[in-house]
Amino acid sequence: MVDLHVHTNASDGTDGTEKLLKKLRSASIETFSVTDHDTIDGICSMEYWVPDDMVFIRGIEVSCVTEVRNCHILGYGFNKDVRQFGNMVHKAMKKRQEVVERHLAYISEEYQIDIGKEERFQLLDRANSYWKAHLGKLLVSMGVAADEKQAIDMYIKPCNMNGIRIDAREAIKAILAAGGIPVWAHPYGGYTKRDMNDADFDKQLHILLEAGLQGIECYYSDFDETQVESLLAVAKKHNLYISGGSDYHGANKNITLRTLNRYGKEVKEEDLTILAELAERQNKKPFPLIEIEEWHNPGACFWFEPVRIKDISRNTYDLDNQDFMKEAEISISEEPFEDFLYPVFQKYFDENMPENKGRYEQYPEGRKYLTGFEWYLTENFYSYKSIDNILKEIEELAHLLAIDYDNDKLDFLRAGLEHLPNYIPRYWRMSEKLPRDEVDEIVRENIGHVVDFYSRFVKSMRSMMETGKKAGYELISVCGP
């Protein structure tokens, strides 16, 4: 069985990863997608936990708008490393937070009700979840409403900000840039909504097709047979992939998993033509095993970006003295940086460079200067020449890994290379430690993943350096989590 529209508690669902997997198993669902609102946090967790006998498809549901009306665009099977995609997701979440901010400003201006700093932060953190309910409860606790419903009706509903979303064209183009399939979600309206007339449908469809739409959600938990058949005809006419999902949210919506229509038809995997296309794409071009995200991932990552120091005579550790080129940034998780890159970056770190020597923390007893490559939330500065030398050595290492794994020039990398099984899904959740000879065999069989990582890293860094140089940035910053 299949369900390609499922939400977790990473957005407005109630189920965490492990709880959802148990429910999917109970519902006999073997193929599924997590499609949280304007975030990929849920899929990152799910990719770690999904068992080998289930097929998991990366998904997202982006809140969008066109000149016709609001809509939701689903994205499936994307490479989340791509800069254009990452920037789009970040922008979509910022739009949601803008909606929250505007509501809070409205309440303050119209009713002189000010929300505290900590509560405001919590609301912004829940911007793609049930922030309205949380705000309603907060207003009740402040004594300005009798109950949550009154709070929402009186203070929240009058401030209609539904149009603050990213343009659907931008979402579609970003999903396409990431190699994914953009799909129009529940075109006749989502759960309990029925306000899409034929004229608006045709106008919206035309806009989305022109932007590059490739699929349509024909099967949906709240669609009747007439609606499903109508959408299947649209898919056939415009050569669109057929998708389907329940829009399951756990306890937050009265929708059960595997419910792909209102009239009881059992939808099989072969009914959803998008599945065969997604499988073919993965076979031709699998996602990288070791990822390089060409955007800012705020998690446990190392961040690389061009930087300028405004005044070398001041503390170069001070953020106010640093000018970053954020649009060129890349993020790499802490583990692959430590395993495959740190030995080289440490080797070429110049602690006598003025920008590195000028880093210090201020204490009552005086300054404490930072020496050496610093790991945690500290910029380590490299000249373009040093980065160029690093990239040349990485290219040489990649060549040796590919043709002569036992070469003693690779010995300084061995400790990190032994961690390669940790990146391979079938070894992720093993409780017992693998024998050393088995680890060596796994590394030799899969060393191509490190070679590929090195190749992509060199390409990304050279592109960053070129962009930085053109904009007048003089250094590259490497900052850890």
VOBAZA-768793 format. One record per residue (C-alpha): x, y, z. Coordinates in steps of 0.5 Angstrom, whole numbers, plus 500, padded with zeros to 3 digits. Example, Ala and Ser with C-alpha at 12.3 -4.5 7.8 and 13.67 -1.06 7.14 Angstrom:
VOBAZA-768793
525491516 527498514 
end
This chain:
VOBAZA-768793
500500500 502507499 501514502 505520499 502526503 504525511 506530516 510529522 511534528 517537524 511541522 503541524 503533525 503530532 507524531 515523531 519519527 519513530 511513532 509515525 513509523 510504527 503507525 505506517 507499519 500498522 497500516 501496511 504502508 510500504 512506500 511513503 513520503 514525509 511532506 512537512 510544511 516549509 521544512 526538511 527537518 522531518 525528512 532528515 530524521 526519517 532518513 535515519 530511522 526508516 527500515 530497509 523494507 520500506 521505501 521512503 521518498 523525500 518530500 516537502 509541502 511549500 505554502 505558496 501564492 499566485 495572482 489567482 490565490 493561495 496554493 500548496 506545492 509538493 516537492 518529491 525526490 529532491 537533492 536538498 544540498 542545492 543552493 536554490 532549493 535551500 534558499 527557497 525553503 529558508 525564504 518560505 519559513 521566513 514568510 511564515 515567521 513574518 505572518 506571526 510577527 504581523 499578527 503580534 504587531 496587530 494585537 499590539 497596535 489594536 488592543 495594546 497587548 504586548 507579548 513578551 520576548 520569550 513567548 514571542 520566540 516560542 511563537 516564531 519557533 512554531 511558525 510552521 506549526 499550530 502557533 495560532 492555538 499557542 497564541 490563543 492559549 497565551 491570550 487566555 492566560 493573560 486574561 484578555 479572552 475567556 477561552 481559546 476560541 474567543 481569543 482566535 476569533 477576536 484577535 487572530 482571525 481579523 488579521 488576515 495574512 494568508 497572502 504572505 507566502 512565496 510565489 509558487 513559480 519560485 517554489 516550482 523552479 527551486 524543486 526542479 533545480 534540485 532534481 525534484 518533481 513539483 506537484 500541485 497539492 489537493 488542487 480543489 482545496 485542502 482538508 475541509 476546504 471547498 472553494 476552488 471554482 472551475 475558472 480559478 482552477 484553470 487560471 491556476 493550472 495555467 500559471 503552474 504549468 508555465 512555471 514547470 509543474 510536473 505532477 498533480 495530487 489526484 488522489 486525496 483523502 477528502 476528494 470524491 470520485 468525481 473530483 478524482 476522475 476530473 484530476 486524472 483527466 487533467 493529468 492525462 491531458 497535460 502529461 503530468 505525473 499522478 500523485 496521491 496522499 492522505 494529508 495525515 497530521 496525527 491527532 491534529 486532523 481527523 484523517 487516517 493514514 492510507 486514506 487517498 479518497 472519500 469513496 473507499 477506492 484502494 489506491 495501489 502503487 501502480 496508480 501513482 505514476 510519479 513513483 516509477 519516475 522517482 525510482 528511475 531518477 534515484 537509480 540513475 543519480 542517487 543522492 550523495 552519501 556525504 552531503 554538501 549543503 550549498 546554503 546555511 544549515 543552522 545545525 551541527 555543521 561547519 560553515 564555509 563562506 567568504 569574509 572581510 575583516 573591517 578593521 584588522 586593529 580590532 578584535 577579529 573574533 568580534 562579529 561586528 568586525 566581520 562581513 560575511 558573504 552569506 549567499 555563497 555559504 556552504 554547510 558540511 556536517 561536523 562528522 564528515 568535516 572531522 573525518 575527511 577534511 579536518 586533517 587537511 585544513 589543520 595542516 594549512 591553518 596559519 596561526 600567524 596570519 594577522 586575522 587569526 592572531 587578532 582573535 581574542 575573548 575579553 574577560 575581566 582579567 584581560 584578553 585571552 587570545 585564540 591560537 590554532 584551529 578553533 572548533 566551536 563557533 569561532 571563525 578560522 581564517 584562510 587566504 585564497 592561496 591557502 584554500 587553493 593549496 588545500 583543494 590541490 591536496 584534496 584532489 591528489 588524495 582523491 586520486 590516490 584513494 581511487 587508484 592506490 588505497 594502501 598508499 602511505 600518503 593516505 595514512 593521516 586520513 585512516 582514522 577518519 576513513 574507518 568511520 565511513 560505515 557510519 555514513 552507509 544506511 544499513 550500518 547506521 543502527 547497528 549496536 555491535 561494533 564491526 570487526 576491524 577487518 570487516 570495517 576495512 573491507 567496507 571502506 575499500 568497497 565504498 571509498 568511491 563515496 569519499 572520492 565523490 565527496 572530495 570532488 564535489 567539495 573542490 567544485 563548491 569551494 572553487 565556485 565560492 572563491 570565484 564569487 568571493 573574489 569578484 565581490 572583493 572578499 579577501 578571505 574564507 572563513 571556516 567556522 564550527 558548530 
end
